[in-house]
Amino acid sequence: MQRDSTVAPLLMSPTQVAGTLNCGLTKVYELINSGVLERVYIGASPRIKTDSVQRVVDQGVPGPRSHVPPSPRRKARDDGRAA
């Protein structure tokens, strides 16, 4: 029996998810542990459901955004001073 190559995969490895979301493996595991990404195991190998990856792409990650302070150069420019 020949496999139809047009069928979208149902599961992805953490490395594939990191590439898809353009983030690191640490972030992927944070999203798994927080319940944002759904994980299943095939033997000992963790796999993430592609529909949960698509949900992150469509809706983003819930929760507050972290605040990144402006750089000193940007702050000086915003205050009207030269850096």
N, C-alpha and C positions, 0 to 999 in steps of 0.2 A: 504494500500500500504506500502510495506516495503522499508526502506531507504537502498540504497547501501552504505555500510561503506567504500568502496574503493575510493569513490569520495573525492578528496582533498578539504578542505574548501577554500572558496573564500575570506573570511574575517576573521580577527583576532582581538581580543581585545588588547588594549595597553599593558596590563599585559602579554598576550601571546607573543606579539612582543618583549617585554623586555626580557622574558625568552629565546626566540629563538635567539635573537641577543646578549644575555649575557650582557645586559646593564641595566641601571636603567630607570624608567618611565620618569624622567626628560629628559634624552637623547632621548627617544622615542618622547616626545612632541616637543623637539627641531627639530627633523627630520620631524615631521608633519608640524610644523609651517614654516620651511624653504622650504617645498614643496618636500622634498626627499621621504617621505612616503605619499601615497594618503589615505585620510580619507573620509569616508562617515558616515552618521548617520542612525541608525536603531532606530527610535523614538528619544530618547535623548542620546542613547548610541553610542559613537564613535567607529567605526570599521576601521581597516586598511586593504587595499587590499593586499592579499598575494603576488600578482605579484610584488608589489613595495617592499615588504620585500625581496623577492628573488633577486630583482635587487640590493639591498644594499649588500646582501651576495655575489653576483657574481661580482659586480663592485666596491664595497666600497662606501664611502661617498665622494662626490665631494668637492673640496675646499682645502685650505692649511692645512697642518698638524700643530698642535700646537707644539711649541718647548718646550721641557722639559729640563731644564738645568741639567747637570750631578751632582750627589751628591758630596759633598766635598771630601769624601773618594775616589771616582772614579777619580775626578779631580787631587787629590794629587798623586795617582798612575800613572795617565797618564803623569804627570809632572816629574815623576821619584823620587818623594819624598815619604816618608812613612807617613801614615795618623796618 
